[in-house]
Amino acid sequence: MFYAITHLPSPQLQNCELTFLQSEPIDMPKATAQHTAYCAMLERCGATVVVLDENQDCPDSVFVEDPVIVFDEIAVLTSMGVASRRKESEAMARVFAKYRTVKRIELPAKIEGGDVLKVGKKIFVGLSPRTNKEGIQALEAIIKPFGYSVIPVNVTGCLHLKTGCTALDEKTVLINAAWVDANAFEGFTQIAVPKDEPFGANVLKMGDILCMNEAFPKSIALVKSLDYNVDSCNITEFVKAEAGLTCMSVPFNG
C-alpha cells in the first residue's frame, strides 16, 4: 500500500515561521480548499491519503514533511530547526510507529525533512537555516548502516534544500542554482528553473508522476517538454508560508 500522510491547515497558519519572505495575509478558506485539492492530486497518483488534525494549534503543522524523514527501513524523527515546531513531532511518532522502527535525532543537532532529498541511495541534505552540521551527521549515523550515503549541500537564499532543488528522476534534478550549491549534484543532469519562477524547482515525485504547483506555469511547461508525466494543483496560499508541494505530505510504502 502506498500512503501519503497530510495534516489539515491550522487556523493559526497566518502565524507561521518565516525566514526569507515577509508576512502576507493568508486566505484560510482558500488555503483549506487548496489543501483539499492537493490531497485529491495525491489520490490521483495512487496514494491512500491519511489526513491528521492533531496539531491544529501549531501554525506550521500542515507542513508534515519537516518533523519526520521516512526511509524503506526506518523513520527518523527530526529535532526541528525552530522551537515553535517541536511539538509536531509526537504526532508523527505515533503515526509512523505503526509502519516503521522509529529513531530520533536530538538537540543540539538540528534537521528538518524539507532539507532531505532522497535520490536512490544518495541522500542530499541541505545545510540551511533549519539544518546544521550536527543534524546532518546524526542522520548519517542512523541511515548509513542501511547503505545510504549522505551528501551535504549548502543552501542560501531559501528555507530548505527542496525549496530550490528536487529530483525529476534518479539522474536529473530541477534546480535554482542561485539558492542551492549545484556542485553537490555533479554527475546529474541539471535543469535550471526559470529565473522568474524561483520557487518552481519544488516538485513532488509520486511514482512516475511529477506533481507541480500551478502557480509556476513556465516550470510546468519546461518539465512537460522533457516528456515527464505531470499532475498539478495550486498552493499559492502555502507559498506565502515559504512552502512547496513536498512540504505538505509524507509519501511512503506501507
C-alpha positions in Angstrom: 0.0 0.0 0.0 1.3 3.5 -0.9 0.4 6.1 1.7 0.7 9.8 2.0 0.4 11.5 5.4 -1.0 15.0 5.4 -2.4 17.4 8.1 -5.2 19.9 7.9 -4.1 23.5 7.8 -4.0 25.1 11.2 -6.3 28.1 11.9 -3.1 29.7 13.1 -1.3 29.4 9.8 -1.0 33.2 9.5 1.5 33.0 12.4 3.8 30.5 10.6 7.5 30.8 10.9 9.1 32.9 8.1 12.8 33.3 7.3 13.1 34.9 3.8 9.6 36.2 3.0 7.6 39.0 4.5 4.3 38.1 6.0 1.3 38.4 3.7 -2.4 37.8 4.6 -3.3 34.1 4.1 -6.8 33.4 3.0 -7.8 30.5 5.2 -10.9 29.3 3.3 -8.8 29.4 0.1 -5.9 27.6 1.8 -8.3 24.9 3.1 -9.7 24.4 -0.4 -6.2 24.2 -1.9 -5.3 21.6 0.7 -8.3 19.5 -0.3 -7.3 19.8 -4.0 -3.7 18.8 -3.0 -5.0 15.6 -1.3 -7.1 14.8 -4.4 -4.0 15.1 -6.5 -2.2 12.6 -4.2 -5.1 10.2 -4.6 -4.9 10.6 -8.4 -1.3 9.5 -8.1 -2.4 6.3 -6.4 -1.8 7.2 -2.7 -4.0 6.4 0.2 -4.2 9.8 1.9 -4.2 10.0 5.7 -5.3 13.4 7.0 -4.2 14.3 10.5 -5.6 17.1 12.7 -3.7 16.6 16.0 -1.6 19.7 15.8 -4.3 22.3 14.9 -2.7 24.7 17.5 0.6 24.6 15.7 0.8 27.2 12.9 3.1 25.2 10.7 1.6 21.7 11.3 0.3 21.4 7.7 4.0 21.0 6.7 4.3 17.4 7.8 7.4 16.7 5.8 9.7 18.5 8.3 9.2 16.5 11.6 10.0 13.1 10.1 12.2 11.5 7.4 10.9 8.2 6.2 13.0 5.5 4.5 12.1 2.0 3.5 13.8 0.6 6.6 13.2 3.3 9.3 11.5 6.5 10.2 13.6 9.3 11.7 12.0 11.9 13.9 13.8 15.2 13.4 14.8 17.8 16.0 13.4 20.7 14.0 15.3 24.0 13.5 12.9 26.2 15.4 11.4 25.6 18.9 7.8 26.5 17.8 7.6 23.4 15.7 9.0 20.7 18.0 5.6 19.8 19.4 4.6 18.5 16.0 7.0 15.5 16.2 4.9 13.5 18.7 2.0 13.0 16.3 4.5 11.8 13.7 6.0 9.4 16.2 2.5 7.8 16.9 1.7 7.6 13.2 4.9 6.0 12.0 5.3 3.6 14.9 2.6 1.6 13.0 4.8 1.2 10.0 8.5 1.6 10.9 11.1 1.4 13.6 11.4 5.0 14.8 14.7 6.7 15.7 15.1 10.3 17.0 17.6 13.0 16.3 18.2 15.0 19.4 19.3 18.6 20.0 21.8 20.3 19.6 21.7 18.5 16.3 19.1 20.3 14.1 17.5 18.9 11.0 14.2 19.2 9.1 12.7 16.9 6.5 12.5 19.7 3.9 16.3 19.7 3.7 16.4 16.0 2.8 16.3 15.0 -0.8 16.4 11.2 -1.4 17.7 10.0 -4.8 18.0 6.3 -4.6 20.7 5.5 -2.0 22.1 9.1 -2.3 20.7 11.3 0.4 21.3 15.0 -0.2 20.9 17.1 3.0 20.8 20.9 2.9 23.0 22.9 5.3 20.3 25.6 5.8 18.7 27.9 8.3 16.9 24.9 9.7 19.6 22.2 9.5 23.1 22.2 11.0 26.2 20.1 10.5 25.4 18.1 13.7 21.9 17.3 12.3 23.5 16.0 9.0 26.0 13.9 11.0 23.2 12.5 13.2 21.1 11.4 10.2 24.1 9.8 8.6 24.8 7.8 11.7 21.3 6.4 11.6 20.9 5.6 7.9 24.5 4.7 6.9 24.1 1.0 8.1 21.3 0.6 5.6 23.6 1.5 2.7 22.7 5.2 2.3 25.4 7.8 1.5 24.8 11.4 2.8 25.9 14.4 0.7 25.7 17.9 2.4 24.5 20.7 0.2 25.0 24.4 1.0 21.7 26.3 0.9 21.4 30.1 0.8 18.5 32.4 0.0 15.7 29.9 0.7 14.4 27.9 3.6 15.1 24.3 2.7 17.1 22.4 0.1 13.9 21.2 -1.6 12.7 24.8 -1.9 15.5 25.2 -4.5 16.1 21.7 -5.9 14.2 18.4 -6.3 14.8 15.3 -8.4 12.9 14.6 -11.6 14.4 11.1 -11.7 17.5 9.3 -10.4 19.7 11.2 -12.9 18.1 14.6 -13.2 17.4 17.5 -10.9 15.4 20.7 -11.3 17.4 23.4 -9.6 17.6 27.0 -8.7 21.4 27.4 -8.6 21.1 30.9 -7.0 19.8 29.2 -3.8 21.4 25.7 -3.9 25.1 24.7 -4.5 24.9 23.0 -7.8 28.4 21.5 -7.3 26.8 18.9 -4.9 24.9 17.4 -7.9 27.9 16.8 -10.1 27.1 13.9 -12.4 23.4 14.7 -12.6 21.7 16.4 -15.5 20.8 19.8 -14.0 17.7 21.6 -15.4 17.6 25.3 -14.4 14.3 26.5 -13.2 13.0 29.7 -15.0 14.6 32.7 -13.3 11.2 34.5 -12.9 9.8 31.4 -11.1 12.5 30.7 -8.4 10.1 28.6 -6.3 9.3 26.4 -9.3 12.0 23.9 -8.5 10.0 22.2 -5.8 8.5 19.1 -7.4 6.8 16.2 -5.6 7.6 12.9 -7.2 4.9 10.3 -6.8 5.9 7.1 -8.6 6.2 8.1 -12.3 4.2 11.3 -11.8 5.7 14.6 -11.0 3.4 16.9 -9.0 3.9 20.6 -9.6 2.4 24.0 -8.4 0.1 25.6 -11.0 1.4 29.0 -9.8 4.5 28.3 -11.9 3.3 27.6 -15.4 6.7 28.1 -17.0 8.3 25.5 -14.8 5.5 23.1 -15.6 5.9 23.7 -19.3 9.6 23.1 -19.0 9.2 19.8 -17.3 6.5 18.6 -19.7 8.8 19.5 -22.6 11.2 16.9 -21.2 8.5 14.2 -21.6 7.7 13.8 -17.9 4.2 12.9 -16.7 3.0 15.9 -14.7 0.0 16.5 -12.5 -0.6 19.8 -10.7 -2.6 21.8 -8.2 -2.5 25.3 -6.9 -1.0 26.0 -3.4 -0.4 29.8 -3.6 -1.6 30.4 -0.1 1.0 28.0 1.2 3.8 29.6 -0.8 3.2 32.7 1.3 4.4 30.5 4.2 7.6 29.6 2.2 6.2 26.1 1.4 6.3 23.9 -1.6 4.4 20.7 -2.6 6.9 18.4 -0.9 6.3 20.1 2.5 2.7 19.1 2.7 2.8 15.3 2.7 5.0 12.3 3.6 4.6 9.6 0.9 5.8 6.1 1.8 5.2 2.4 1.1 3.3 0.9 3.9 
